[in-house]
Amino acid sequence: MPKELQIPNREAELVLDELRRTLDLTGDVVEFGCFEGDTSILLADVLRDNPDKWLYLYDSFEGLPEKTAEDKSADGWRFQAGELKASPDTVRSKFKKYDLPEPVIVKGWFNELDNSDLPTEISFALLDGDFYESIKTSLELVAPRMVAGGIIVVHDYRNARLPGSALAVNEFLAEHKDEYTFRIAATMAIMVKN
């Protein structure tokens, strides 16, 4: 498996622990913001013995979008539009290298996706879109499809460099407060569908 990840190893383990909690549920697994697919490989490895679950990966593969006012931080020079650009072919080659089933890869900005781009039911969602609009949009896309007991993990919730992530999650929870149990692990927000 990949030695260097986009997220810290401890957080990757937490993500995989949450994924394992959902393996007995119906529904597929989605990752919004897969970059080069390192975390995706870890998700797929856990799913290896669950052939009924599909892995869907979403990314613009054009790098980060423009920041909005909600994303401004003291580290404003970081995370500029176009950074973190990757290729679907890079992701596919990693899956081939580790002899894992190829996931469904959807290239596009999150706000360009529609219902036909997502699985009908979702048991686990990893959202790593970094910015307010990306997290807000991905939450809006996955929430109607989450099964009871399903888990949404939002990376960078406690990352002061990416304040838009927390803002989007907090707004979502304010609108859906009775639908999800919420906790924080490391820098991540973890929401379990009631």
Long-range contacts (C-beta under 8 A, 24 or more apart in sequence): 1-41, 1-42, 1-45, 1-98, 2-38, 2-41, 2-42, 2-94, 4-38, 5-38, 5-39, 5-42, 6-35, 6-36, 6-38, 6-39, 6-128, 7-39, 7-128, 7-155, 8-186, 10-186, 11-155, 11-185, 11-186, 11-187, 11-188, 12-39, 12-42, 14-153, 14-185, 14-186, 14-188, 15-39, 15-42, 15-43, 15-126, 15-153, 15-188, 16-42, 16-43, 16-46, 18-124, 18-151, 18-153, 18-190, 19-43, 19-46, 19-47, 19-124, 19-151, 20-46, 21-151, 22-123, 22-124, 22-149, 22-150, 22-151, 23-47, 23-50, 23-53, 23-123, 25-123, 25-147, 25-148, 25-149, 25-150, 26-121, 26-123, 26-147, 27-53, 27-119, 27-121, 27-122, 27-123, 27-124, 27-145, 27-146, 27-147, 27-150, 28-53, 28-54, 28-55, 28-56, 28-119, 28-121, 28-122, 28-123, 29-53, 29-54, 29-55, 29-56, 29-122, 29-123, 29-124, 29-125, 29-126, 30-55, 30-56, 30-57, 30-58, 30-118, 30-119, 30-122, 30-124, 30-125, 30-126, 30-142, 31-55, 31-56, 31-57, 31-58, 31-125, 31-126, 31-127, 31-128, 32-58, 32-59, 32-110, 32-125, 32-126, 32-127, 32-128, 32-129, 32-134, 32-138, 32-141, 32-142, 33-58, 33-59, 33-127, 33-128, 33-129, 33-130, 33-134, 33-138, 33-155, 34-58, 34-59, 34-86, 34-91, 34-105, 34-128, 35-59, 35-84, 35-86, 35-128, 36-86, 36-90, 36-91, 36-94, 37-86, 37-90, 37-91, 37-94, 37-95, 38-94, 39-126, 39-128, 40-91, 40-94, 40-95, 40-103, 41-94, 41-95, 41-98, 41-100, 43-126, 44-95, 44-98, 44-100, 44-101, 44-103, 45-98, 45-100, 48-100, 48-101, 53-123, 54-103, 54-104, 54-119, 55-101, 55-103, 55-104, 56-103, 56-104, 56-106, 56-118, 56-119, 57-91, 57-103, 57-104, 57-105, 57-106, 58-106, 58-108, 58-110, 58-113, 58-117, 58-138, 59-86, 59-88, 59-105, 59-107, 60-107, 60-108, 60-109, 60-110, 61-85, 61-86, 61-87, 61-88, 61-107, 62-109, 64-130, 64-131, 65-109, 65-131, 65-133, 65-134, 67-131, 67-164, 68-131, 68-132, 68-133, 68-164, 70-131, 70-132, 70-133, 70-163, 70-164, 70-167, 70-168, 71-131, 71-132, 71-162, 71-163, 71-164, 72-163, 73-160, 73-161, 73-162, 73-163, 74-160, 75-160, 75-161, 78-161, 79-130, 79-131, 79-161, 79-162, 84-130, 110-134, 110-137, 110-138, 110-141, 111-137, 113-137, 113-141, 118-142, 118-145, 119-145, 120-145, 121-145, 121-147, 122-146, 122-147, 122-150, 123-147, 123-149, 123-150, 123-151, 124-150, 124-151, 124-152, 124-153, 125-150, 125-151, 125-152, 125-153, 126-153, 126-155, 127-152, 127-153, 127-154, 127-155, 128-154, 128-155, 128-156, 129-165, 130-156, 130-162, 130-164, 130-165, 131-162, 131-164, 131-165, 132-163, 132-164, 132-165, 132-167, 132-168, 133-164, 133-168, 135-164, 135-165, 135-168, 135-169, 136-168, 136-171, 136-172, 139-168, 139-169, 139-172, 143-172, 143-176, 146-193, 147-193, 148-193, 148-194, 149-192, 149-193, 150-192, 150-193, 151-190, 151-191, 151-192, 151-193, 152-180, 152-189, 152-190, 152-191, 152-193, 153-188, 153-189, 153-190, 153-191, 154-188, 154-189, 154-190, 154-191, 155-187, 155-188, 156-187, 156-188, 157-184, 157-187, 157-188, 157-189, 158-184, 158-186, 158-187, 158-188, 159-187, 165-189
